[in-house]
Amino acid sequence: MSLQFILGGSGSGKSAALYHFMISESVKNPDRQYVLLVPDQYTMQIQRQLVQLHPGHALFNVDVLSFGRLYHKVKEELGGQELVALDDTGKNLIMRSLASSISAELPAIGGLMEKQGYVSEVKSLISELMQYGISPEGMDGLIEAGAGRRGLQARLTDIQKLYRLFLQELENKYRTGESVYPELTRRLSESKIIRGSVVAFDGFTGFTPVQLPLVQQIMLLSFRCYVALTIDCDPAKVTAEQQLFYTSARTIRELERLAAEVGVKTEEYRFCDSGKRYLARTGAPELAFLERHLFRYDGAVYDKECRHIHIGYAATPAEESRQAAILLRKLVRERGIKYRETAVICAGLDTYSHHLREAFAQMDIPCFVDATAGLLSNPLLEYMQGLLELLEKDFSFSAVMRFLRSGLSDVSREEADLLELYLSQAGIRGRRAWEKPFIRLGSRFDLGKINE
């Protein structure tokens, strides 16, 4: 039993080194099981990479699992009562039902539970309490700490009541993503999946308190354990929260402590050289320099010509999006870059997503926005609700603007914004605004006339 950390900066080749090692060892030892544990969203991608890297292009004794998938495999092997899995929607429904049943006992938040999105916020808070191993009884300390702030104390007391009822409702009927870890930790020793296997963790920045006992159990049962983390310096030198890679250093210290508790030996760190590998991969010395010195405050200055980093600015997110689209088209036309080889990273998708979609659509650029859209923000639903609100509110100003901004009318959001600005400045509100000869629902506005 041993534990080894594979460390390095971004792009240093940690994952590649780990994957090549797992594959080569699995070929040499066909009777030993190799398990790669990654976050849920990476399982398919990493399985594909491993199949491509494997000389036989097949994973015979290598398994790529998430914690959730490991739970299912252990459950299939050992059997037991199968509980109904609850997703976020199911949690919201149960939370709303419980809040309605005891609304009189929730003086602080009972009246707020009917507001749109409030139930989801309470659900998220309770899910986080479960992730960090805080029970309803454990909230007593939080409530006492809020004694000087009556509003906070009252809300925490109400949430504690809901939390306790929620756990009672789950008991022997439902399971959540947070509740699988204690059960998996208890039953893992009975399973043959991890016992005697070589286990590697990749893609994690840290582990929650309910995951740490499970990780400790995996270290104890496995033949050897590897953990790949992003940090390019000695973890012992990273002690302050404001330091770069503090999260990784803290995770290393936690895992070393857990390993020592169960007698697992920690081997010497293995570092990957980020600078050389990053430079070789990108051919951009400026990016390699930035990767080595960003947020280090070491006073380093890049004194050569900078050809691979460009800084631009724009007055609005819409103009930023348009300039990004222009740049992408230029790169594709002049340098032969493919659209699938590019990515636009922005600070907030809520702010930029619709501007990017419109700018890319105008220039025929294929676009995929990596964001989960809520049901209430679905354009078709917004269009239907706006259409019904037109009739319900007799073409009021707010109802018409909501309809026009749905994205499915024959009016773009920019035109709707311009129209609202014009009508507001002109002091035109109410139904008479739509009696103007140049304003017609279902047809595009003449922006020249509006500007005049």
N, C-alpha and C positions, 0 to 999 in steps of 0.2 A: 504494500500500500504506500503510494507516494503522491505528492501533489507538485506540479510544476506550472509556473506562470510563463506564458509567451507574451512578451511585451514589445511595444514599438509605437511610433506615431502613426498618424493616418497615412495609408498607402505604403506602409513599410513592408508589407508582405507577410504579416502575422497569420492571416487566414490561409493564404496560399501555402505557407510552410506547414501549417497544421493539417490541411487537407492532403498534401502530398505525403506527409508522414503517416496519416491514418490509412491511406490507400496502400502505401508500400508495406506497412506493417500487417495490414489485413491480408495481403497476398502471401507474405512470408508465414503467417500464422492463421491458416484457414479454419482452425478449430476454435479460435478465440473470437468473441463478439466485440465489435467496435461501435460505440454509440456517440453520435455528435448531437449535443443538445443546443438548440438555437431558439430565439423568439419565434412565436407563431407565424409571423408574416414572412419569415425567411426560409421556411422548410422546403417549399417547392423549388425556389431558386437555387438553394444549396444542393439539393438532391440532383438537380440538373447538372450543376458544375461538377459534382463528384462522378456522375456517370460519364461525363465527357473526359475527365481526367483519368479514370480507371482504365488500365490496359485492356480489360475485358469488356469495357463499356456496360458494366452491370454491377450492382451492389449486392454481393453475395452475403457477406458477414458484416456489412456496415449499415447502420440504421441512422437516419436523420430524424430526430424527434424534437418536438416542443414539450414543455411540461404537461400540457393538456393531452397530447398524443401519448405520452408515457403513462399518464393516468389510465387512458383507455386500454392500452396494452396490458397493464398490470391487472386491470379489471377483467379483461378477457381471459387472462391466464388463471386468476384466482377465483373468479366468480363473485357473487355477492349481490345484494339488492341494487337494482339499477334505478336511480332517481332521475326525475325529469330535469333536464338541463335548462337553466334560466338565462336568457340573454337580457340585454338592457331593457328591451320592451316589456318582457315578463316582469322584471323587477319594478318597472314603473307602474304597471297595472296592479301588482300586489301592494305597492306603496300607496297608491291612490286609494285602493279599497280600504286599507288599514287606517289611513288618515281620515277617511269619511266616517268610519265606524267609531272613532274616538275623537272626533273633531272638538267636542266639548271639553276634552281633557288636554287639548293643546292650545292654551290661551295665546301663546306667542306666535305660532306658525300655522295654526288651524285655518285661519281665514286666508292665508297666503297660498295654501295648497291648491286652490282653484286657479291660480294665475298660471298663464302659459309658461312652461319651462321650469316652474318652481319644484315640481315633483322630481324632475330629472336631476336638479341640483342637489336635492336632499338624498336621492338615490346614490349619486356620485360620492357624496360625503360619507355615507354609510359604507359604500364599497371600499373607500380608501381606509376607513377605520378597520375594516376586515383585513385588508391587505397588510396593514401595519400591526396586526395582532392586538388591537385595542377592543376589548369586550365592552358590553354595556356597563358592567361594574367598573371597568377601567376608566370610564368617563367621569367617575366621581371626582377624581383629581382635577380634571379640566373644569368641571362645574364649580368646584371650590376656588380654583384660580380666578374664575370670573366673578367672584363675589362683589368686587367693586364696580362691576358694570352689569346692572340689572337686566338690560336688554339681552346681552350676550348670555348671561346665566339662564334666563328664561328660555331662550332658543335652544341652548344645549340640553336643558332638562326635557324639552319636548322631543328633541331628536333622540335622546336616550330612550324615551318611552317607545318611540317608533322603532328604534333599532332592536329593542328587546322583543317587541311583537313580531318584527320581521324575522328574527332568528327562530322564534317559536313556529312561525308559519312555514319556514323552510324545513324544519325538523322532520326527517324520515319521508319527505315528499319531494323536495327540490334540492338541486345542487347548483352552486354558482361557481364561476371561475376562481374565486378567492377561497372557497371552502374545500376545493380538491386537495390543496397542499397538505393540511393536517392528516387527512385520510391516507394520501399517498405516502407520506412519511411513515405512518404506522405500519402500512402493509408492504412496503418495499422490501423489507428483509425476508418476507415469505416468497418473493418472486425470484426467478432465475435470470431476469432480463439484465439487471445491473451487476449481480454478483459475479465477480471474476472477470468482468468486462473492462476494456479500456474506454474511458469516458472523457469527452472533451466538451468544453463550453465555449461558444463563440457568438459574438453579436450582442452580448450583454454589457451594460455599463455598470450594473450593480444588481443587488438582489434585495427584495423586500423582507421584513422580519419573518413573514410566514413562509418565505421560500428558503431562508437560511438553514433551518433544521433539515429540510429536504436535501439541500446541497451537502450538508454535513453527513447525512446518511449515505448519500451517493459516494462521497469520498471514502467512507468507511468500508463500503461493500465492494467497490471497484478494485481491479488489479492495479490500475494507475489512472490518475486524473490530471487533465490539462485544462488550463483556463487562459484564453486569449483576451487581453485587455489593452485599451489604447492609453499608453503612457510612455514617454520617451526619455525618462530620467529615473534615478533611484527613488522608489516610493518612499523611502525613509526620509528623504529631503522635502517631501510635500506634506506639510502638516497644517497649513492655514487654509481656511475655506475659500479665500479669494484666489488661491494659487490654481494655475491651470492643472488639470488632471487630478484635482483633489478627490473627486468621486471615485476614480479608478484606484488611487492610493488607499482610500478608506476601504474599498472593497477587498483589496489585497490583504490589508491588516485584519479585516473581519474573517476572511477565509483562512488565513494563517492561524488565527486564534482558534477557530473551530477545528482545524486539522490537529492542532496540538492537544485539544481536549480529548480526542478519540485516538491519539497515538499515531496519526498519519504524518509521515516525514515530508517536510517541504524542501524540495530541491532548489538548486541555484537558479535564479531568474535567467531566462533566455531572451536576449534583446535582438530585435531586427533593425537593420540600418534604414531609417526612413528617408534620409536625404538622398542617398544614391539610388535607391529603388524608385523613389518618387520622380527624380529627375530622369531616370531611364524610361519610366513609363510615359511621362508627359513631354519630355524634351523642352521643358520650360524652366530654366534656372530661377526665374523670379518666383514662381510658385513654390519651388523647393525651398528657396530662402524664406518665403513667407510662412511656409509650414513649420520651419525650424524656429522662427523668431516671433511669430504673432503672439501677442499677450504675454511675452516673456519679460518685457521691460529691461532688456539687456543693452539697449542703446545701439544695437547693430543697424547699419545702414547699407542698403544695396546701391553700390556706386557705379554700376554698369547701366547700359541703355535698357530700358524696360519696354519690351516688345510684346509681352503676352498678357499684360494686365492693363486695362483701359478703364477710366472712370468717366462717366457721363452724368448729367443731371437733367431733370425736367420739372416743370411746375406742378404737375398733377400726376396721380397714378395712371390716368388714361393716356397721358402723353408718354410716360415711362413705358407703358405697354406697347404703344405704337412704335417707339424707338427700338424696343427689343425685337419687335416683328421685322422692322426694316433691317436691323443688324443680322438677324437670322437669314433673311432672304439674300443678303449680300454674301454671307459666308457660304451659303449653298451654291450660289451662282458663280462666285469668283474663286472659291477654294475647293469646291467639290465635296464639301461636308454634307453628310446626310442628316435629315431632320431627326432621325432616331438617335443620332450621336450627340444631340444637344439637350440641354435642360435649362429651364428658367427657374431660379430659386428666388423666392420673395419672402419678405418679412411676415406678411399676413395674407393668407389666401382669401379671407373674407373681403379684404380691401381690393385685391388685384384680380381675382379669378374672372369676374365678368368682363373687366376691361381687357384682359388677355384673350379671352374667348372672342370678343368682338374684333380686336385688332388682328388676331390670327385668321379669323374668318374672312376679313376684308382682303387679306393678302394670300388666301388659299394655302395657309400653313396648317398641316394636321396638328391637332392639339389634344393632349390628354391631361386633365387636371387631377392630380393625385389627392383628392379630398372626398370625404364621405358627406354626401348631401343629405340633410334631414328631410323628412317627408314634408314638413311645413314649408320648405324652401323649394319644393318641386315646381317648375314653371307651369306645368299643366294645372296643378292644384291651385296655384296662385291666380292663374288665368280664370278658372272656373269660379273661384271665390270672388275675384274682382268683378266678373260678369254678373253674378248674383247680387253683389253689393250695389252695382249700378241701379238695378231695379228696386232694391230694398230702400236705398237712400235717394232715389229719384235724381240720379246723375249729379250727386253732390261733387264738390271740387275734390275732396279726398278720395272718393270712390273712383272717379275717372282717372286720377293720377295713379292709383293702385292698379287699375286695369291696364293703363298704358305701360306701366313698368313691369308687367308680368313677363315680358320677353317673347310672348306669342302674338301680340298685336302687331300691326304693320308699322309700328313706331319703335325706334331704338330707344334705349335708356337715355342716351345723350340728347336726343330730340325731346324726350319727355322732361328731362331736367331743364332744357332751354325753354320749353313751353311754360313750365311751372314758374321759372324765374321771370319770364315776360309777364305772365298773368299776375304774379304777386306784385311786381313793380308797378303794373298798371292799376292795381287795386281791384282787379276783377276776381271775384269769388262767387261761388254758387252756380246755379244752372245757367244763368245768362252768359257765362263765359263760353259755353258751347254753342251759343246761337250766332257767334261771329262767323262770317262767311268763309274764312280761311281755315276754320277748325272743323274737321269732319272725322268721326270715328271710323276706323277701318281703312283709312287712306293716309298716305304720307304727307306731312306738313310741308308747306313752302317756307323753308327756313329764312329765305331772303325777306319775305313779307314780315315774318315774326321779328327779325332783326331790325327792320325799319320801324 
